[in-house]
Structure formats: structure tokens, C-alpha cells
């Protein structure tokens, strides 16, 4: 089959998931020589609707892994999407620890909303908490890997006869019934950072980029030091601040960050399913 268009659809507060989805989607667009469309639902205002997908489209759908699963505060929005029987390639990114059950959760979610999953991938990227954990990833090796994945998907799609195809959801690793990853101290005490919010130093120049970047719309546009809503620890305000004025000082958060940096400095491998 030849798709009508390629869609890149993603949630990407710090830009790493976007980079992977862009690479796969753009390469598919080049290989098929067809147009590409983008829907970024990172801004809160973009989660009021969803593009109308055609059955002839291919959708590369990307989300980051938070605590081993999909970001739970997005689930209400994700329950409104409709794939209209289009083929989809679920993609998750993870901060060099593990993607745990995020990919199987995304595959199941897409299947439940009338997408037909035909391939999937999990890609290690720089952790949202850290500048050293998977620093700079996705890097050139990751981009080359993602392009090769797109090439493999292109070959598979060409072999599919849409009129004769009996769909079976793509197999991926994971246990959809498992809970969220729970950080803990070396002595086994659980660390709960759900209510932790970033602080603002005197280096703030009041540019407003943090408020504009917050995917939850939780940073006040009147006083940028005030986090008036839920913080999902996505790292957007910290990593996009031009003066490094945003930071976390919570003891549990810093302990968890340090332990991750100690335990997972190896280069985590990407994994694809075709």
C-alpha cells in the first residue's frame, strides 16, 4: 500500500521525543515521496482537539516514559483520539533507565482507539531530570538507528495489501497491568515526588519562557516563580530557561536524581518491533 500522508503526532516537553518522531516521520515521508503533517499536543491548548486521520494515513505517535508508564495526566485527552483504522507506529522515549511498560501501554491505547499498530520502538534520550544521564541523546547513532527503523517500516508497509490484510497488533515487551515505577532509598524507603515543584532563583529575567513551555499550563504568567498547578517533572522549564533560574531542591527528588545518575550511566539500547 501507499499511504495518503504521514502524520507525526507527539507530546514532547523537552524536545527529545519530537526529535525521534521527526526523524522517523520525515524519513518515511522521503521514502514514500508524500506529504507530512505534524500535530504537537504538548501545549495545553492543543489538547482540546485531535486531527482527523484518514484510513490511508500512517501515524508515528510519540510519548515519553514517566515512571515506567505513559504520563498519566494525559490519559483523559488520549481517551478522546480516533485513528479511523489508520496504521500507527507507537514510539516511546525513556531517560536511559528503562521504558518498562510504556510501549505496551501506548500500543494498547492506540489499538483501543481504532489505530492498527504495525511497528513500534523505544528510544533512550537525555533524562528530563539530568544533564548527564544519556547526555545529548538522541545523538547521531540514535538518529541513524531511527532512520533505519523507518526504512524497515517502509519496506513492511509496501508489502501490506490493505484489502487483504488481517490485522494483528504489533507485539511489544511489557506488562500492561503493572504499576508505575516507584523510586526508593537504598534502605527501601519509598520516595514520593508527585507534589514537588520547581523553584526560581534571582537569575530569572522574567522572559516567560518557562510559563510558555509548561505542558500543564501550571506556571503563572504574572509571577513566573509561582507554580499554580500540577508539575509532572517534565524538565521543560528547567532545561529551557536561558539563565538556569529554574531548579529543584527537594531532598527526595535530588536523591532520586543522583541514584539514577549513578546506576544508569551505561548507554541504554534502543529497541524496535516490526
C-alpha positions in Angstrom: 0.0 0.0 0.0 1.0 3.6 -0.4 -0.3 6.0 2.3 -2.1 9.2 1.6 0.1 11.1 4.1 2.4 10.7 7.1 1.4 12.1 10.4 3.8 13.0 13.2 1.9 13.2 16.5 3.7 13.7 19.8 4.0 15.1 23.3 7.5 16.4 23.9 8.2 18.9 26.7 12.0 19.0 26.2 12.1 18.1 22.5 13.7 14.7 22.6 10.5 12.7 21.7 9.9 15.3 19.0 13.3 14.6 17.6 12.8 10.9 17.3 9.3 11.2 15.9 10.5 13.8 13.4 13.3 11.5 12.3 11.1 8.5 11.7 8.2 10.5 10.1 10.5 12.6 7.9 12.3 9.6 6.6 9.0 7.8 5.8 7.8 10.9 4.0 11.0 10.9 2.0 10.9 7.2 1.2 7.2 7.4 0.1 7.7 10.8 -1.5 4.4 12.0 0.1 3.5 15.0 2.3 3.9 15.0 6.0 1.7 16.6 8.7 2.5 17.4 12.3 0.4 17.6 15.4 2.2 18.5 18.6 -0.1 18.2 21.6 2.5 19.4 24.2 0.8 22.8 24.7 -2.4 22.5 26.8 -4.4 24.4 24.1 -3.6 21.6 21.6 -5.3 19.0 23.8 -8.7 20.3 23.0 -9.0 18.5 19.7 -7.3 15.9 17.5 -6.6 15.8 13.8 -9.0 13.9 11.5 -7.0 10.8 10.5 -7.7 9.0 7.2 -7.7 5.2 6.9 -4.9 5.6 4.3 -2.6 7.6 6.6 0.4 6.4 8.6 0.8 7.9 12.0 4.1 8.0 14.0 2.8 8.6 17.6 5.3 9.5 20.3 5.2 9.9 24.0 7.8 10.0 26.8 8.0 7.4 29.6 7.3 8.7 33.1 7.8 6.3 36.0 7.7 3.4 33.5 4.4 4.2 32.0 2.7 6.9 29.9 2.2 10.3 31.6 -1.0 9.6 33.5 -2.2 13.2 33.3 -2.5 12.8 29.5 -4.8 9.8 29.7 -8.1 11.8 29.7 -7.0 13.5 26.5 -5.7 10.3 24.9 -9.0 8.7 25.5 -10.6 11.2 23.0 -8.4 10.3 20.0 -9.6 8.4 17.0 -7.4 6.6 14.4 -10.1 5.8 11.9 -8.5 2.5 11.1 -5.2 4.1 10.1 -1.8 2.3 10.6 0.2 3.6 13.5 3.8 3.2 14.8 3.8 3.8 18.6 7.1 5.3 19.8 8.2 5.9 23.4 11.3 7.6 24.7 12.9 6.9 28.1 15.6 8.5 30.2 18.3 5.8 29.9 16.8 3.6 32.7 14.1 1.6 31.0 10.8 2.0 29.1 9.2 -0.7 31.3 5.5 -0.8 30.3 5.1 2.5 28.5 5.4 1.0 25.0 2.8 -1.8 25.6 0.5 0.8 27.2 0.8 3.1 24.1 0.3 0.2 21.7 -2.9 -0.9 23.6 -4.2 2.7 23.8 -3.8 3.2 20.0 -5.4 -0.2 19.3 -8.3 0.7 21.6 -8.8 4.0 19.7 -9.1 2.5 16.2 -5.4 2.6 15.1 -3.8 -0.5 13.7 -0.2 -0.8 15.1 2.3 -2.3 12.6 5.6 -1.4 14.3 6.9 0.1 17.5 10.1 1.5 19.0 11.6 2.6 22.4 14.4 5.1 22.3 16.8 6.2 25.0 17.0 10.0 25.4 18.5 12.5 27.8 16.7 12.2 31.1 14.4 15.1 32.0 15.9 15.3 35.5 19.5 15.3 34.4 22.1 16.8 32.1 24.4 13.8 32.4 22.1 10.8 32.2 22.1 9.9 28.4 23.5 13.4 27.8 22.9 14.7 24.3 20.7 11.8 23.3 19.2 11.3 20.8 22.6 11.6 19.2 23.9 10.7 15.7 23.8 7.0 16.5 20.2 7.2 17.7 19.2 9.2 14.6 20.8 6.7 12.3 19.0 3.9 14.2 15.7 5.7 13.9 16.2 6.3 10.1 17.0 2.6 9.7 13.8 1.7 11.6 11.8 4.0 9.3 13.4 2.2 6.3 12.3 -1.2 7.7 8.8 0.2 8.3 8.7 1.5 4.7 9.5 -2.0 3.4 6.9 -3.6 5.6 4.2 -1.1 4.6 4.9 -1.7 0.9 4.1 -5.4 1.4 0.8 -4.8 3.1 -2.3 -5.2 0.9 -4.8 -3.2 2.8 -7.8 -5.1 1.2 -6.5 -8.5 2.3 -4.7 -7.6 5.5 -5.9 -9.2 8.6 -4.7 -7.0 11.4 -2.8 -8.3 14.4 -1.5 -5.7 16.9 2.3 -5.5 16.8 4.0 -7.5 19.6 6.0 -5.4 22.1 7.6 -6.1 25.5 5.9 -5.2 28.8 3.1 -5.9 31.1 0.1 -3.6 30.6 -1.2 -4.4 34.1 1.9 -3.4 36.0 2.0 -0.2 38.1 4.3 2.8 38.0 8.0 2.7 38.8 8.5 3.7 42.5 11.8 5.3 43.4 13.2 4.5 46.8 16.2 4.9 49.0 18.9 2.2 49.4 17.2 1.2 52.6 13.9 0.6 50.8 12.0 3.8 51.9 9.7 5.0 49.1 10.3 8.4 47.6 7.2 10.4 46.6 7.9 13.4 44.4 4.5 13.8 43.0 3.9 17.2 44.8 7.4 18.5 44.2 7.6 21.8 42.3 10.5 23.8 40.8 11.9 26.8 42.5 13.1 30.1 40.8 16.3 31.8 41.6 17.2 35.5 41.4 18.8 34.8 38.0 15.2 34.9 36.5 15.0 37.6 33.8 11.2 37.3 33.5 11.3 36.2 29.9 8.2 34.0 30.4 9.7 31.0 28.5 9.1 28.7 31.5 5.4 29.5 31.5 5.1 29.2 27.7 6.9 25.8 27.9 5.0 24.2 30.7 2.8 21.5 29.2 0.4 21.6 32.1 0.0 25.4 32.0 1.0 25.4 35.7 3.4 28.3 35.8 1.9 31.8 36.4 2.3 34.3 33.6 2.0 37.1 36.3 4.7 35.7 38.6 6.9 33.2 36.9 8.1 31.9 40.3 4.6 30.6 41.1 3.6 27.1 40.1 -0.1 27.3 40.4 -1.0 23.8 39.1 0.3 20.3 38.8 4.0 19.7 38.0 4.8 16.5 36.1 8.6 16.9 36.4 9.0 17.0 32.6 12.0 19.3 32.9 10.8 21.8 30.3 11.0 24.9 32.5 14.5 23.9 33.8 16.1 22.9 30.6 14.6 25.8 28.5 15.4 28.6 31.0 18.1 30.8 29.3 19.6 31.7 32.7 19.2 28.4 34.5 17.0 30.1 37.1 14.6 27.1 37.5 15.7 24.3 39.7 14.5 21.6 42.1 15.8 21.4 45.7 13.5 18.8 47.2 15.6 16.2 49.1 13.8 13.2 47.7 13.9 14.5 44.2 17.7 15.1 44.4 18.3 11.7 46.0 16.4 10.0 43.2 18.2 12.0 40.5 21.6 11.2 42.0 20.8 7.5 42.2 19.6 7.4 38.6 22.8 9.0 37.5 24.9 6.5 39.5 23.1 3.4 38.4 22.3 4.1 34.8 25.3 5.7 33.2 25.7 2.9 30.6 24.4 3.5 27.2 20.9 2.1 27.1 20.0 0.4 23.9 17.0 1.4 21.7 14.6 -1.4 20.8 12.3 -1.8 17.9 9.5 -4.3 17.0 8.5 -4.9 13.4 
